[in-house]
Amino acid sequence: MPTENLTHILFSNWQHTLQPFGVDQVAADKAFNPLVAAYSTPGRYYHTLKHIDRILSTIQILQGYTNNLPAVQLAAWFHDVVYDSQAQDNEERSADYASELLINLVIPETIITTVTRLILNTKDHQAAVDDYDSQVLLDADLGILATDPVQYQEYTHAIRREYAWVAEEDYIRGRQQVLEGFLRRSRIYFTPLMLEFAEPSARGNIQGEIQSLLSG
């Protein structure tokens, strides 16, 4: 999809997400541009606007599981707004960015608190049994793991490019560690829909990537 079309779709989505809060139209439009700029910075190959669009689409499918759909959607928008592959505090900084911007848009404090909590939960991709909003956001964020082989390969190449500064041997070791961590979980996905339809594909893709990494 051409970038212009994607930006247009996301702009409509942004307006729709803010609609329940009666945000000033001019302020909402003005806040959108820095978001686009953040997700379009050099060095991003996977954590881009395309990633946000994919997550928002998946949340739409899983919305029946949410308690607070607008908060989940807002968290999706901001969860990777700060992304530096050499940093350890991206989620914390993204949560701070979201909080500041949403305060300026006069979003209710309870919503902002929920949004920041949801963003912070993407750090370890863990959610409490009754935290359905986090479960939906995390399942949407990890939806890429269950895509078809071609898209999965594009994803792995994009991630490697974001870690271009890491030596090959170190990257293989680190990536294998992350992937095996997912395989050790009793379930990668939380929502019944993703568990049933996405879990087998995700596990197959992950095992295939590990084999590919080790075969060099």
PAZAPA-4460 file (N, C-alpha, C; in steps of 0.05 Angstrom, whole numbers, plus 32768, in hexadecimal, padded with zeros to 4 digits):
% residues 216
    n_x    n_y    n_z   ca_x   ca_y   ca_z    c_x    c_y    c_z   seq   type   mol
   8011   7FE8   8000   8000   8000   8000   8012   8019   8000     1      M     A
   800D   802C   7FED   801C   8045   7FED   801A   8054   8007     2      P     A
   8030   8061   800F   8031   806E   8029   801B   8083   802C     3      T     A
   8015   8092   8016   8000   80A7   8017   7FE5   809B   801E     4      E     A
   7FDF   8084   8012   7FC5   8077   8017   7FC4   806D   8034     5      N     A
   7FDA   8062   803D   7FDC   8057   8059   7FD8   806E   806D     6      L     A
   7FE6   8084   8068   7FE4   809B   807A   7FC7   80A6   807B     7      T     A
   7FBA   80A6   8064   7F9E   80B0   8062   7F8C   809E   8072     8      H     A
   7F90   8083   806F   7F7F   8070   807E   7F84   8073   809C     9      I     A
   7F9D   8076   80A4   7FA4   8079   80C0   7F99   8093   80CC    10      L     A
   7F99   80A8   80BB   7F8F   80C2   80C5   7F71   80BF   80CB    11      F     A
   7F62   80B2   80BA   7F46   80AD   80BF   7F42   809D   80D9    12      S     A
   7F54   8089   80DC   7F53   8077   80F3   7F59   8087   810D    13      N     A
   7F6C   8099   810B   7F74   80AA   8122   7F5C   80BC   812A    14      W     A
   7F4F   80C8   8117   7F38   80D9   811D   7F21   80C8   812A    15      Q     A
   7F1D   80B0   811F   7F09   809F   812A   7F0F   8097   8147    16      H     A
   7F28   8091   814C   7F30   8089   8167   7F2B   809F   817B    17      T     A
   7F30   80B8   8173   7F2C   80CF   8185   7F10   80D9   8187    18      L     A
   7EFF   80D0   8175   7EE3   80DA   8174   7ED3   80D8   818E    19      Q     A
   7ED6   80C1   819D   7EC6   80BE   81B6   7ECD   80D3   81CB    20      P     A
   7EE5   80DF   81C8   7EEE   80F2   81DD   7EE9   810F   81D6    21      F     A
   7EDC   8114   81BF   7ED6   8130   81B7   7EEE   8142   81B5    22      G     A
   7F04   8137   81AC   7F1D   8146   81A9   7F1A   815C   8194    23      V     A
   7F25   8173   8199   7F25   8189   8186   7F32   817F   816C    24      D     A
   7F24   8184   8156   7F2C   8179   813C   7F48   8183   8133    25      Q     A
   7F4C   819D   8137   7F66   81A8   812F   7F7D   819C   813F    26      V     A
   7F78   8199   815A   7F8D   818D   816B   7F92   8170   8164    27      A     A
   7F7D   8161   815D   7F7F   8145   8155   7F90   8143   813B    28      A     A
   7F89   8154   8128   7F98   8154   810F   7FB5   815B   8113    29      D     A
   7FBA   816E   8124   7FD6   8177   8129   7FE6   8161   8137    30      K     A
   7FD9   8152   8148   7FE7   813D   8157   7FEF   8125   8145    31      A     A
   7FE1   8122   812F   7FE5   810B   811D   8000   810D   810F    32      F     A
   8008   8125   8107   8021   8128   80F7   803A   811F   8106    33      N     A
   803E   8125   811F   8056   811B   812E   8056   80FD   8130    34      P     A
   803D   80F1   8132   803C   80D4   8133   8046   80C7   8119    35      L     A
   803D   80D2   8103   8046   80C8   80E9   8064   80CB   80E6    36      V     A
   806E   80E2   80EF   808B   80E8   80ED   809B   80D4   80FE    37      A     A
   8090   80CE   8116   809E   80BB   8128   80A0   809F   811C    38      A     A
   808B   8096   8110   808A   807B   8104   8098   807A   80E9    39      Y     A
   80A1   8091   80DF   80AD   8092   80C5   80CB   8099   80C7    40      S     A
   80D6   8099   80DF   80F2   80A0   80E2   8105   808C   80D6    41      T     A
   811C   8094   80CD   8130   8082   80C1   8138   806C   80D5    42      P     A
   813D   8054   80CB   8145   803E   80DD   812D   802D   80E5    43      G     A
   8115   8035   80DE   80FD   8025   80E3   80F6   8015   80CA    44      R     A
   80F5   7FFB   80CC   80EE   7FEB   80B5   80D6   7FD9   80BB    45      Y     A
   80D2   7FD3   80D5   80BA   7FC4   80DD   80A8   7FD6   80EE    46      Y     A
   80B2   7FE4   8101   80A2   7FF4   8113   809A   800F   8106    47      H     A
   808A   800C   80F2   8082   8022   80E0   8064   8026   80E1    48      T     A
   805A   8038   80D1   803D   803D   80CF   802E   8023   80C6    49      L     A
   803B   8013   80B5   802F   7FFA   80AC   802A   7FE8   80C4    50      K     A
   803C   7FE8   80D7   8039   7FD8   80EF   8021   7FE2   80FF    51      H     A
   801E   7FFC   8102   8007   8007   8110   7FED   8000   8102    52      I     A
   7FED   8002   80E8   7FD5   7FFC   80D9   7FCD   7FDF   80DD    53      D     A
   7FE0   7FCD   80DC   7FDB   7FB0   80E0   7FCF   7FAB   80FC    54      R     A
   7FDB   7FB8   8110   7FD1   7FB4   812C   7FB5   7FBE   812F    55      I     A
   7FB0   7FD6   8125   7F95   7FE1   8127   7F80   7FD0   8119    56      L     A
   7F88   7FC4   8102   7F75   7FB2   80F4   7F6F   7F99   8104    57      S     A
   7F84   7F8F   8112   7F80   7F77   8122   7F70   7F7D   813B    58      T     A
   7F74   7F95   8147   7F64   7F9D   815E   7F47   7F9E   8156    59      I     A
   7F42   7FA8   813E   7F26   7FA9   8134   7F19   7F8E   8134    60      Q     A
   7F28   7F7A   812C   7F1E   7F5E   812B   7F19   7F54   8148    61      I     A
   7F2B   7F5C   815A   7F2A   7F51   8176   7F1B   7F63   8189    62      L     A
   7F0E   7F78   817F   7F02   7F8C   8190   7EED   7F81   81A4    63      Q     A
   7EE1   7F6B   819C   7ECD   7F5F   81AE   7ED8   7F56   81C9    64      G     A
   7EF2   7F53   81CA   7EFF   7F4A   81E3   7F06   7F62   81F5    65      Y     A
   7F05   7F7A   81EB   7F0E   7F91   81FA   7EFA   7F9C   820E    66      T     A
   7F04   7FA9   8223   7EF3   7FB8   8236   7EF2   7FD5   822E    67      N     A
   7F09   7FDE   8223   7F0C   7FFB   821D   7F1A   7FFE   8201    68      N     A
   7F0A   7FFA   81EC   7F15   7FFA   81D1   7F25   8014   81CA    69      L     A
   7F1A   802C   81D0   7F29   8044   81C9   7F45   8045   81D6    70      P     A
   7F47   803C   81EF   7F61   803C   81FD   7F74   8028   81F0    71      A     A
   7F6A   8011   81E7   7F7B   7FFD   81D9   7F85   8009   81BF    72      V     A
   7F73   8016   81B1   7F7A   8022   8197   7F8F   8039   819B    73      Q     A
   7F8B   8049   81AF   7F9F   805E   81B4   7FBA   8052   81BC    74      L     A
   7FB9   803D   81CC   7FD2   8030   81D4   7FE1   8025   81BC    75      A     A
   7FD1   801B   81A9   7FDD   8010   8190   7FEC   8026   8181    76      A     A
   7FDF   803D   817F   7FEC   8054   8172   8006   805C   817E    77      W     A
   8008   805B   8198   8020   8065   81A5   8035   8051   81AF    78      F     A
   802E   8037   81AD   803F   8023   81BB   805C   8022   81B0    79      H     A
   8060   802A   8197   807B   8029   818B   8083   8045   8181    80      D     A
   8076   805A   818B   807C   8075   8181   8099   807D   8186    81      V     A
   80A4   8073   819C   80C1   8076   81A1   80CD   805A   819C    82      V     A
   80DF   8058   8188   80EB   803E   8183   8108   8042   817B    83      Y     A
   8119   8037   818C   8136   8037   8187   8140   801B   818E    84      D     A
   8149   800D   817A   8151   7FF1   817F   8169   7FEE   8192    85      S     A
   8176   8004   8197   818D   8003   81AA   8185   800B   81C7    86      Q     A
   816B   8012   81CA   8162   801B   81E5   8152   8006   81F3    87      A     A
   8150   8009   820D   8141   7FF6   821E   8128   8002   8229    88      Q     A
   8123   801B   8224   810C   8029   8230   80F8   8034   821C    89      D     A
   80F6   8027   8205   80E3   8031   81F1   80C7   8032   81FA    90      N     A
   80BE   801E   8208   80A2   801D   8211   809C   8033   8226    91      E     A
   80AF   8037   8238   80AB   804C   824C   80AA   8068   823F    92      E     A
   80BB   806C   822C   80BC   8086   821E   80A3   8089   820C    93      R     A
   809A   8073   8200   8082   8074   81F0   806A   807B   8201    94      S     A
   8069   806F   8219   8053   8074   822C   8053   8091   8234    95      A     A
   806B   809C   8239   806D   80B9   8241   8064   80CB   822A    96      D     A
   806C   80C4   8212   8064   80D3   81FA   8045   80D3   81F7    97      Y     A
   8039   80BC   81FB   801C   80B9   81F9   800E   80CA   820E    98      A     A
   8018   80C8   8226   800C   80D6   823C   800C   80F5   8237    99      S     A
   8023   80FF   822E   8025   811C   822A   8013   8125   8213   100      E     A
   8012   8116   81FD   8002   811E   81E7   7FE4   811C   81ED   101      L     A
   7FDC   8106   81FC   7FC0   8102   8202   7FB6   8117   8217   102      L     A
   7FC8   811F   8228   7FC1   8135   823B   7FBB   814E   822C   103      I     A
   7FCC   8154   8218   7FC8   816C   8207   7FAD   816A   81F7   104      N     A
   7FA5   8152   81F1   7F8B   814E   81E3   7F73   814D   81F6   105      L     A
   7F79   8151   820F   7F64   8150   8225   7F55   8136   8225   106      V     A
   7F64   8120   8222   7F58   8105   8225   7F55   8100   8243   107      I     A
   7F40   80F3   824C   7F3C   80EE   8269   7F54   80E0   8275   108      P     A
   7F5A   80E7   828E   7F71   80DC   829C   7F70   80BD   829F   109      E     A
   7F57   80B3   82A3   7F54   8096   82A6   7F5C   8087   828C   110      T     A
   7F56   8093   8276   7F5D   8087   825C   7F7C   8088   8258   111      I     A
   7F88   809F   825F   7FA5   80A2   825C   7FB3   808D   826E   112      I     A
   7FAA   8089   8286   7FB6   8076   8298   7FB4   805A   828C   113      T     A
   7F9E   8053   8280   7F9A   8039   8273   7FAD   8036   825B   114      T     A
   7FAE   804B   824B   7FBF   804A   8233   7FDD   8046   823A   115      V     A
   7FE6   8055   824E   8003   8052   8256   8008   8036   8261   116      T     A
   7FF5   802B   8270   7FF8   8010   827B   7FF9   7FFB   8264   117      R     A
   7FE8   7FFF   8251   7FE8   7FEC   823A   8002   7FED   822B   118      L     A
   800C   8005   8227   8026   8008   8218   803C   7FFB   8227   119      I     A
   803D   7FFF   8241   8053   7FF3   8251   8051   7FD4   8251   120      L     A
   8039   7FC9   824E   8036   7FAC   824D   8041   7FA0   8233   121      N     A
   8046   7FB0   821F   8052   7FA6   8206   8070   7FA0   8209   122      T     A
   807B   7FA9   821F   8098   7FA5   8224   809F   7F87   8226   123      K     A
   808F   7F78   8236   8094   7F5C   823A   807E   7F4A   822D   124      D     A
   806B   7F57   8221   8055   7F49   8214   8048   7F35   8228   125      H     A
   8042   7F3F   8240   8034   7F2F   8254   801B   7F3F   825D   126      Q     A
   8005   7F30   8262   7FEC   7F3C   826B   7FDF   7F2B   8280   127      A     A
   7FD3   7F38   8294   7FC4   7F29   82A8   7FAC   7F1B   829C   128      A     A
   7FA3   7F07   82AA   7F8D   7EF6   82A0   7F74   7F06   829A   129      V     A
   7F6F   7F1A   82AB   7F57   7F2A   82A7   7F5C   7F45   8299   130      D     A
   7F74   7F49   828F   7F7B   7F62   8281   7F76   7F5F   8263   131      D     A
   7F5C   7F5F   825C   7F55   7F5A   8240   7F5E   7F6F   822C   132      Y     A
   7F60   7F87   8235   7F6A   7F9D   8223   7F87   7F98   821B   133      D     A
   7F98   7F91   822F   7FB4   7F8B   8229   7FB6   7F72   8218   134      S     A
   7FA5   7F5F   821D   7FA6   7F46   820D   7FA1   7F4C   81F0   135      Q     A
   7F8D   7F5D   81EA   7F87   7F64   81CE   7F9E   7F73   81C1   136      V     A
   7FA9   7F87   81D0   7FBF   7F96   81C5   7FD7   7F84   81BF   137      L     A
   7FDE   7F73   81D2   7FF5   7F61   81CF   7FF1   7F4D   81B8   138      L     A
   7FD9   7F42   81B6   7FD3   7F30   81A0   7FD5   7F3E   8185   139      D     A
   7FCC   7F56   8184   7FCD   7F66   816B   7FEB   7F6C   8164   140      A     A
   7FFA   7F73   8179   8016   7F7A   8175   8026   7F61   816B   141      D     A
   801F   7F4A   8174   802D   7F31   816C   8020   7F22   8155   142      L     A
   800B   7F2F   814A   7FFD   7F22   8134   800F   7F1B   811C   143      G     A
   8024   7F2B   8118   8037   7F27   8102   8044   7F0B   8103   144      I     A
   8046   7F00   811B   8053   7EE6   811E   8043   7ED0   8110   145      L     A
   802A   7ED4   810B   8018   7EC0   8100   8012   7EC4   80E2   146      A     A
   8020   7ED7   80D5   801A   7EDD   80B9   8025   7EC7   80A7   147      T     A
   801F   7EC9   808D   8029   7EB6   8079   8047   7EB7   8077   148      D     A
   8054   7EA2   806D   8071   7EA1   806C   807F   7EB9   805E   149      P     A
   8072   7EC3   8049   807F   7EDA   803A   807F   7EF3   804C   150      V     A
   8068   7EF9   8058   8067   7F10   806A   8078   7F0D   8083   151      Q     A
   807A   7EF4   808C   808A   7EEF   80A4   80A8   7EF4   809D   152      Y     A
   80B0   7EEC   8086   80CC   7EF0   807E   80D2   7F0E   807B   153      Q     A
   80BE   7F1D   8070   80C2   7F3A   806D   80C5   7F46   8089   154      E     A
   80B5   7F3C   809C   80B7   7F46   80B8   80D2   7F40   80C4   155      Y     A
   80DC   7F27   80C1   80F6   7F21   80CC   810D   7F31   80C0   156      T     A
   810B   7F36   80A6   8120   7F47   8099   811E   7F63   80A3   157      H     A
   8106   7F6D   80A7   8103   7F89   80B0   810E   7F8C   80CD   158      A     A
   8109   7F78   80DE   8114   7F78   80F9   8133   7F78   80F8   159      I     A
   813E   7F67   80E7   815B   7F65   80E4   8167   7F80   80DC   160      R     A
   8159   7F8E   80CA   8163   7FA8   80C1   8162   7FBD   80D8   161      R     A
   814E   7FBA   80EA   814D   7FCD   8100   8164   7FC7   8114   162      E     A
   816E   7FAF   8113   8185   7FA8   8125   819F   7FA4   8114   163      Y     A
   81A1   7FB4   80FF   81B9   7FB2   80EE   81D3   7FB7   80FC   164      A     A
   81D1   7FC6   8113   81E9   7FCC   8122   81F3   7FB4   8133   165      W     A
   81E3   7F9F   8134   81EB   7F87   8143   81FA   7F73   8131   166      V     A
   8210   7F69   813B   821F   7F55   812C   820E   7F3C   8127   167      A     A
   8212   7F2E   8111   8201   7F18   8109   8200   7F02   811F   168      E     A
   8216   7EFA   812A   8217   7EE6   813E   8206   7EEE   8157   169      E     A
   820A   7F07   815F   81FB   7F11   8176   81DD   7F13   8171   170      D     A
   81D7   7F1B   8158   81BB   7F1D   8151   81AD   7F02   8151   171      Y     A
   81BA   7EEE   8146   81AF   7ED3   8145   81AA   7EC9   8161   172      I     A
   81BD   7ECD   8173   81BA   7EC4   818F   81A3   7ED3   819D   173      R     A
   81A2   7EED   819A   818D   7EFD   81A6   8172   7EF7   819B   174      G     A
   8170   7EF5   8181   8156   7EF0   8174   814C   7ED4   817C   175      R     A
   815E   7EC1   817C   8156   7EA6   8184   814B   7EA5   81A0   176      Q     A
   8157   7EB4   81B1   814F   7EB6   81CD   8132   7EC0   81CF   177      Q     A
   812D   7ED6   81C0   8112   7EE2   81C0   80FD   7ECE   81B6   178      V     A
   8104   7EC2   819F   80F1   7EAF   8193   80EB   7E96   81A4   179      L     A
   8100   7E8C   81B0   80FC   7E75   81C1   80EC   7E7C   81DA   180      E     A
   80EE   7E95   81E2   80DE   7E9E   81F9   80C0   7E9C   81F2   181      G     A
   80B9   7EA3   81DA   809D   7EA1   81D1   8094   7E83   81D0   182      F     A
   80A6   7E72   81C6   809F   7E56   81C3   809B   7E49   81DF   183      L     A
   80A9   7E52   81F3   80A7   7E47   820D   808D   7E4E   821B   184      R     A
   8080   7E62   8212   8066   7E6A   821E   8051   7E55   8219   185      R     A
   803F   7E52   822C   8029   7E3F   8228   8017   7E48   8211   186      S     A
   8016   7E63   820D   8007   7E6F   81F7   8013   7E8A   81F0   187      R     A
   8016   7E8F   81D6   8021   7EA8   81CC   800B   7EBD   81CD   188      I     A
   7FF3   7EB5   81C5   7FDC   7EC7   81C4   7FC9   7EC3   81DB   189      Y     A
   7FBB   7ED8   81E2   7FA8   7ED8   81F9   7F8B   7ED4   81F1   190      F     A
   7F83   7EE2   81DC   7F66   7EE2   81D4   7F5F   7EC7   81C8   191      T     A
   7F47   7EBD   81CD   7F3F   7EA3   81C2   7F42   7EA1   81A3   192      P     A
   7F3B   7EB7   8195   7F3D   7EB7   8178   7F59   7EB4   816E   193      L     A
   7F6C   7EC3   817A   7F88   7EC1   8171   7F94   7EA6   817A   194      M     A
   7F8C   7E9D   8191   7F97   7E84   819B   7F8F   7E6D   8189   195      L     A
   7F77   7E6E   817F   7F6D   7E58   816E   7F78   7E5A   8151   196      E     A
   7F78   7E72   8146   7F7E   7E75   812A   7F9B   7E7E   8124   197      F     A
   7FA8   7E8C   8136   7FC3   7E97   8131   7FD9   7E87   813E   198      A     A
   7FD4   7E7C   8155   7FE9   7E6E   8165   7FF9   7E59   8155   199      E     A
   7FEB   7E47   8147   7FFB   7E32   8138   800D   7E3E   8123   200      P     A
   8003   7E52   8115   8014   7E5F   8100   802C   7E6E   810C   201      S     A
   8027   7E7C   8123   803C   7E8B   8130   8052   7E78   8139   202      A     A
   804B   7E62   8145   805F   7E4F   814F   806E   7E43   8138   203      R     A
   8060   7E3D   8122   806E   7E32   810A   8082   7E46   80FE   204      G     A
   8079   7E5F   80FC   808B   7E74   80F2   80A3   7E78   8103   205      N     A
   809F   7E78   811D   80B5   7E7D   8130   80C9   7E65   812F   206      I     A
   80BF   7E4D   812E   80D1   7E36   812C   80E1   7E37   8112   207      Q     A
   80D3   7E3F   80FC   80E1   7E41   80E2   80F6   7E56   80E3   208      G     A
   80F1   7E6D   80F0   8105   7E82   80F2   811E   7E79   8102   209      E     A
   8119   7E6B   8118   812F   7E61   8128   8141   7E4E   8117   210      I     A
   8134   7E3C   8109   8143   7E2A   80F7   8153   7E39   80E3   211      Q     A
   8147   7E4E   80D7   8154   7E5E   80C3   816C   7E6D   80CF   212      S     A
   8169   7E77   80E7   817F   7E86   80F5   8196   7E73   80FA   213      L     A
   8190   7E5B   8103   81A5   7E48   810B   81B3   7E3B   80F3   214      L     A
   81A5   7E3A   80DC   81B1   7E2E   80C4   81C2   7E42   80B5   215      S     A
   81BD   7E5C   80BC   81CE   7E72   80B1   81C9   7E76   8093   216      G     A
***
